[in-house]
């Protein structure tokens, strides 16, 4: 799953080292428009429903946090 998340992120936001960044939101590397695109891609790719409660900065600061969020949504 992590590899698929990385592929989606790299496609949507080329030029960001997603594997090593630990503060994507806090450092301004990913903005709210990026998050909308990322969430749409995640919902389609993983067949999950992400809610407004999931749209917290800490869920998008690292790839691992995004993977955990998707796993929670999968139940």
PyMOL commands that set and color helices and strands:
alter all, ss='L'
color gray80, all
select helices_A, chain A and resi 2-12+32-46+52-54+57-59+63-74
alter helices_A, ss='H'
color red, helices_A
deselect
rebuild
show_as cartoon
